[in-house]
Each structure stands twice: as C-alpha cells, then as structure tokens.
C-alpha cells in the first residue's frame, strides 16, 4: 500500500467504500492509526467498515475510542448502537438510543431501534408508541412501518396490522415478506379471499376492486384475479 501520508484519506476512503473494498478500507484506516491512534477520520471509517463486514465487537471498540474523546459524537453512538443490536445486547442498545434521543427526540432511526429493542425485551406496547412517534415524523420509514405491523400481528391485532403491511408493499413492491404476513393476518381473521389476494401481492385498494368485480360477475375471487392478470399481460404485449 502507498504511504498513507501522501494520500488524501477522505478521497481514498470514499473510493474504497464505493468499490465495496472494505478489507482494503480497514487496512488503510489501520495504517492511518499507526501514524495517529486518535485520527477521527480513520476511527469513524474503521468502525463503519468493521460493521459492514460483521466485526461488531471491533466496531464497538472503535466507537468507544471515539467516545472517550467526544462522548456526544453522533456517528459513533449510532454505529455502536447498530453493532450492539446485531449482538442482541438489547439493554445496551436502549442506553445508546436514550443518549441519541436526549439530544434529538425526533431521531427516527433511534426511535425505531429503541422500539425493536423493547420488542426484544417483551415491552411490545411501549414499542408501538415509539413506532407511532417515528411514523409521525417519517410516514414512509419502512423499518418503522414493518415493525409496527409485525408487533401488532404478534399481539393478535391483525386488522390494525394489515394497513401497515400494505403501505410497505406500496413503497417496496419487491419485499415479499409484507405480502406473506399480510396474507397470514387475513387468514387469522378468517378472510380467505383477502388472504389469497394478499399472498399474490395485491394491495388493499386493488383487492376491493377485484372482489367487487367477482361479485358483480358471479364468479370467484380467484377467477377475477386470474382474469385481471391475463388482461394485464395482454396489455403489456
């Protein structure tokens, strides 16, 4: 590797991260730290690279070194929080979240992460409150929407969970888990036609149109769905 003192670290690290050369980024940061053990650019980027490659304990060590010098460093607290979450150290995750929220009670990432940690410790109603707060701030936050839906589903509040799954489908149509779990929620409610349509990825507003079409034409919902799919394939051709 070239002498790191002759290279602009920000430019070099951006190139390595953009190229997904995380091992090389780690090596580069380590070289910087040999020159200056407290180099903030090296420590921040090293903590991120370690997180990406799954070295969560090393991520935490880097973050703690940063926080020794600046206990309010948001980037370090967030990287530490995410690494702790991966290690399922939920009480410590909660402490990181509370630090972030004490500085900014509108930190959506911290609200959602705290909600997940509360779920993991069995405090589901408290988690729902946090997801509500997060979604008031960011209505399209997929993590907040999905965890809200999953928690409501777990609590047996299927009817409430379904619209959240539906919004996730709107934002991320390729995210099949939302369709599968929405279908299961409908099954739990005994609504087999809705469960069938949900499993096909059909959203609520389109499902209502298909059911109305089936009723008017006196055929099954499955038939209405297949007919509509056939018509749509013809339009594409």
C-alpha positions in Angstrom: 0.0 0.0 0.0 1.2 3.6 -0.7 2.4 5.8 2.0 -0.9 7.0 3.6 0.7 10.4 4.4 0.8 11.1 0.7 -2.9 10.3 0.1 -6.0 12.4 0.9 -7.8 10.0 3.3 -11.3 11.2 2.7 -10.9 10.8 -1.1 -9.2 7.4 -0.8 -11.8 6.0 1.7 -14.7 7.2 -0.5 -13.1 5.3 -3.4 -12.7 2.1 -1.4 -16.2 2.2 0.1 -17.8 3.0 -3.3 -15.9 0.0 -4.7 -17.0 -2.1 -1.7 -13.4 -2.9 -0.9 -14.0 -3.0 2.8 -11.0 -5.1 3.7 -8.8 -2.5 1.9 -10.6 0.3 3.7 -9.9 -1.4 7.1 -6.2 -1.8 6.2 -6.0 1.8 5.1 -7.6 3.0 8.3 -5.2 0.9 10.4 -2.3 2.5 8.6 -3.6 5.9 9.4 -4.0 4.9 13.1 -0.3 3.8 13.2 0.5 7.4 12.4 -2.1 8.9 14.8 -4.0 6.5 17.1 -6.7 9.1 17.6 -7.3 10.0 13.9 -11.0 10.8 13.8 -11.4 10.0 10.1 -9.7 6.7 10.5 -11.7 5.7 13.6 -15.1 6.7 12.1 -14.5 4.9 8.8 -12.9 1.9 10.5 -16.0 1.5 12.8 -18.2 1.6 9.7 -16.1 -0.9 7.7 -16.0 -3.3 10.6 -19.8 -3.1 10.9 -20.2 -3.8 7.2 -18.0 -6.9 7.4 -19.7 -8.1 10.5 -16.9 -7.5 13.0 -19.3 -6.0 15.5 -17.1 -6.2 18.6 -14.4 -4.3 16.7 -16.9 -1.7 15.7 -17.8 -1.1 19.3 -14.1 -0.8 20.3 -13.6 1.9 17.6 -16.7 3.8 18.7 -15.7 3.7 22.3 -12.3 5.1 21.5 -14.0 8.0 19.7 -16.5 8.5 22.5 -13.6 8.7 25.0 -12.6 12.0 23.3 -16.1 13.1 22.4 -19.0 11.4 24.2 -21.5 13.3 22.1 -20.2 12.0 18.7 -23.5 11.0 17.0 -21.9 8.9 14.3 -20.0 6.8 16.9 -23.1 6.4 19.1 -25.1 5.2 16.1 -22.5 2.8 14.9 -22.2 1.4 18.4 -26.0 1.1 18.7 -26.2 -0.8 15.4 -23.4 -3.2 16.4 -24.9 -3.8 19.8 -28.2 -4.6 18.1 -26.5 -7.2 15.9 -25.0 -8.7 19.1 -28.5 -8.7 20.7 -27.3 -6.7 23.7 -30.6 -5.0 24.0 -30.2 -3.2 27.3 -27.1 -1.5 25.9 -28.9 -0.7 22.7 -31.5 1.1 24.8 -28.9 3.1 26.5 -27.4 4.3 23.2 -30.9 5.2 21.9 -31.7 7.2 25.0 -28.5 9.2 24.6 -29.4 10.0 21.0 -33.0 10.8 21.9 -31.9 13.1 24.7 -30.1 15.2 22.2 -32.8 14.9 19.4 -36.2 13.5 20.3 -37.0 13.4 16.6 -34.3 11.0 15.6 -36.3 8.5 13.7 -33.5 5.9 13.5 -33.1 5.9 17.3 -36.9 5.7 17.8 -37.3 2.7 15.6 -34.2 1.0 17.0 -35.4 1.6 20.6 -38.7 0.1 19.6 -37.1 -3.0 18.3 -35.0 -3.4 21.5 -38.2 -3.0 23.5 -39.8 -5.7 21.4 -36.9 -8.0 22.2 -37.3 -7.4 25.9 -41.1 -8.1 25.7 -42.3 -4.5 26.0 -44.5 -4.5 22.9 -46.9 -1.8 23.9 -44.0 0.6 24.6 -42.5 -0.4 21.2 -45.8 0.5 19.4 -45.7 4.0 21.0 -42.2 4.6 19.6 -43.1 3.3 16.1 -46.0 5.7 16.2 -43.7 8.6 17.0 -41.3 7.6 14.3 -44.0 7.4 11.7 -45.4 10.8 12.6 -42.0 12.1 11.7 -41.5 9.9 8.6 -44.6 8.2 7.2 -42.6 6.2 4.7 -40.0 4.8 7.1 -40.1 1.1 6.1 -38.4 -0.2 9.3 -41.0 1.7 11.4 -43.9 0.5 9.2 -42.8 -3.1 9.1 -42.0 -3.3 12.8 -45.3 -1.7 13.7 -47.1 -4.3 11.5 -45.1 -7.2 13.0 -45.8 -6.1 16.6 -49.5 -5.6 16.0 -49.6 -9.0 14.3 -47.8 -10.6 17.3 -50.3 -9.1 19.7 -53.2 -10.5 17.6 -54.3 -7.1 16.4 -54.5 -8.3 12.8 -56.9 -5.8 11.4 -54.6 -2.9 12.6 -51.5 -4.6 11.3 -52.8 -5.1 7.7 -52.7 -1.4 6.6 -49.1 -1.1 7.6 -48.1 -4.1 5.6 -50.0 -2.6 2.7 -48.0 0.7 2.9 -44.8 -1.3 2.9 -45.9 -3.0 -0.3 -46.6 0.4 -1.8 -43.1 1.6 -1.0 -41.2 -1.7 -1.7 -43.3 -3.9 -4.0 -40.5 -6.4 -4.2 -40.5 -7.0 -0.4 -42.4 -10.3 -0.4 -42.4 -10.7 3.4 -45.0 -7.9 3.7 -47.4 -9.8 1.3 -46.9 -13.1 3.1 -47.5 -11.7 6.6 -50.5 -9.6 5.4 -51.9 -12.8 4.0 -51.4 -14.6 7.3 -53.2 -11.8 9.1 -56.2 -12.1 6.8 -56.2 -15.9 7.4 -56.2 -15.3 11.2 -59.3 -13.1 10.6 -60.9 -15.9 8.6 -60.9 -13.8 5.4 -59.7 -16.4 2.9 -60.4 -14.4 -0.3 -58.4 -11.5 1.1 -55.7 -13.8 2.2 -55.4 -15.3 -1.3 -55.2 -11.8 -2.9 -52.7 -10.6 -0.3 -50.4 -13.6 -1.0 -50.4 -12.6 -4.7 -49.1 -9.2 -3.7 -52.4 -7.4 -4.4 -52.8 -4.2 -2.4 -55.9 -3.4 -0.4 -57.5 -0.9 -2.9 -57.0 -3.3 -5.8 -58.3 -6.2 -3.8 -61.6 -4.3 -3.2 -62.0 -3.7 -6.9 -61.3 -7.4 -7.7 -63.8 -8.6 -5.0 -66.5 -6.2 -6.4 -65.8 -7.4 -9.9 -66.2 -11.0 -8.8 -69.4 -10.3 -7.0 -70.9 -8.4 -10.0 -70.0 -11.2 -12.4 -70.9 -14.0 -10.0 -67.5 -15.8 -10.1 -64.8 -16.5 -7.6 -62.2 -14.0 -6.4 -59.5 -16.3 -7.7 -61.1 -16.3 -11.1 -61.4 -12.5 -11.0 -57.7 -12.2 -10.1 -56.5 -14.6 -12.9 -58.7 -12.8 -15.4 -57.3 -9.5 -14.4 -53.7 -10.8 -14.6 -54.5 -12.2 -18.1 -55.9 -8.8 -19.2 -52.8 -7.0 -17.9 -50.4 -9.4 -19.7 -52.3 -8.7 -22.9 -51.9 -5.0 -22.5 -48.1 -5.4 -22.0 -47.9 -7.4 -25.2 
